[in-house]
């Protein structure tokens, strides 16, 4: 008779823990789901409204999500948090395509890589700030957690205000809207000079090519020989970024440091965020000197060896206590190598692969791929870690090695090259013969489509 209430209490506790775990999983994964859904609409919205107005619309979603989370303490918290994170995910899905597109279109060729990497630097700086203000004695406590969640409205408000001072993309004005006067005015503001002849000539060439290109669909990216190789490489770069194991470290770094025997794991996690920011800044300085492909390869090779040392440290931790320092050092170096290349480069490199016609669709598909892989890692990593134990990063070492070999053989260098030169590099990598003129290829492709 005495055991029955105890059994019921234990069963109720188990159900409560299961419900909390499910709600926690929903709040984490809903963000990635929102990102996946919205990533397909970033390019369309950018073409429909223009790059600046599209980003303003996206910021309204960020504000809505932040308000829901900020007021979640007043209502059914779990519902408001999940809804808020879903809407914030929609914002991130849109902005992850719009920002690289805008940066790629306004940047001069010699600074395209550095400015693209600044996008990643802003992201990792935000991550570090959120880790610091999320400490228990600041906002990460029972009384102030809702304020922490609502603070995501601040950067959205700041960007909305600053966007009013940003010129519209001259490429969008000249190629999409055919407004040459406005494009010249925008270029003069961006370059700080009245002589924009070189940029205009480059855009004229791109417009001539774009005039022979139809609006490119997702299916055409894979069926048209001109686009197939670039889109496969673009998707592989984003898959390499997400499946490298970096999100496993970001999501579960505190528990990894606990396993490694670190007494204050939360501060070690903040240390990872600081390393993240510092080496992204290093990448900004190096990307226009060393080149995109070279930095990506250096980062992947470094990450491969770091995953090996990380795994060895975790496996031998029970036998040698000093192995905790090996694992911790490997984690810091892993993050460093990630931010030198695989972190920032895929986002802006995709914009360099494609001209104005296929670029929005290609960026949308690449962003969807990135978010989908992010979702898979977030959902599956803990189960894989439970199954593999300390050997989990050996698995990631194999994945990183495969993507490193792919990069070496298939990814071209894009530093300082025009879109036509990059297309020629892809033809060289694929071993194809000299391609006929683009207009001819397009007409043959369209006739084939009509025949079907």
HELIX and SHEET records of a PDB file:
HELIX    1   1 UNK A    2  UNK A   39  1                                  38    
HELIX    2   2 UNK A   42  UNK A   49  1                                   8    
HELIX    3   3 UNK A   51  UNK A   70  1                                  20    
HELIX    4   4 UNK A   72  UNK A   74  5                                   3    
HELIX    5   5 UNK A   77  UNK A  106  1                                  30    
HELIX    6   6 UNK A  109  UNK A  111  5                                   3    
HELIX    7   7 UNK A  112  UNK A  133  1                                  22    
HELIX    8   8 UNK A  145  UNK A  150  1                                   6    
HELIX    9   9 UNK A  152  UNK A  163  1                                  12    
HELIX   10  10 UNK A  170  UNK A  171  1                                   2    
HELIX   11  11 UNK A  172  UNK A  176  3                                   5    
HELIX   12  12 UNK A  180  UNK A  191  1                                  12    
HELIX   13  13 UNK A  197  UNK A  211  1                                  15    
HELIX   14  14 UNK A  218  UNK A  223  1                                   6    
HELIX   15  15 UNK A  225  UNK A  243  1                                  19    
HELIX   16  16 UNK A  246  UNK A  259  1                                  14    
HELIX   17  17 UNK A  265  UNK A  290  1                                  26    
HELIX   18  18 UNK A  292  UNK A  315  1                                  24    
HELIX   19  19 UNK A  323  UNK A  340  1                                  18    
HELIX   20  20 UNK A  345  UNK A  353  1                                   9    
HELIX   21  21 UNK A  356  UNK A  388  1                                  33    
HELIX   22  22 UNK A  389  UNK A  391  5                                   3    
HELIX   23  23 UNK A  392  UNK A  410  1                                  19    
HELIX   24  24 UNK A  419  UNK A  430  1                                  12    
HELIX   25  25 UNK A  438  UNK A  451  1                                  14    
END                                                                             
